[in-house]
Amino acid sequence: GVAEVRDRAQLLFWSEEVRERHFAALRAFFGSCSSSSPPPPVVATTTTAAAAAAVDEYEPPPDFLCPITQQLMERPVISPDGFSYEEVALQEWLASHGTSPMTGTPMAREPLVLNLSLRNAITHWKEQHHW
């Protein structure tokens, strides 16, 4: 309904805001490899209905994308900062930064716990969308 459209538009706006804040650090970490560059940002619109209409139903939900790589996660882990990341990307990030990619605060390398619920949700979404 209307609440879902509004929530989805707010999530889209929030994810773009987070991406913009962290993209400079991510680019410095990963370099300028064109093959691992995140997709271009979705242009924010002035109305929630227009923003919701801009979301392609075949694009993965933002929560299924690693905040570091902006790619669909295969092996998501929950980190000490409470966010989920692709395991290898987070390990590489922590080896050179030692901080949370999302908050910038110091973060231990362990424990990283496989996020089975998220992995199962991603698998289900991929099956439903022939991804």
Secondary structure, DSSP 4 states (H G I P E B T S, - for coil): -HHHHHHHHHHHHHHHHHHHHHHHHHHHHH-S-GGGPPPPPPPP-SSHHHHHHHS-TTSPPGGGB-TTT-SB-SSEEE-TTS-EEEHHHHHHHHHH--B-TTT-SB--S---EE-HHHHHHHHHHHHHTT-
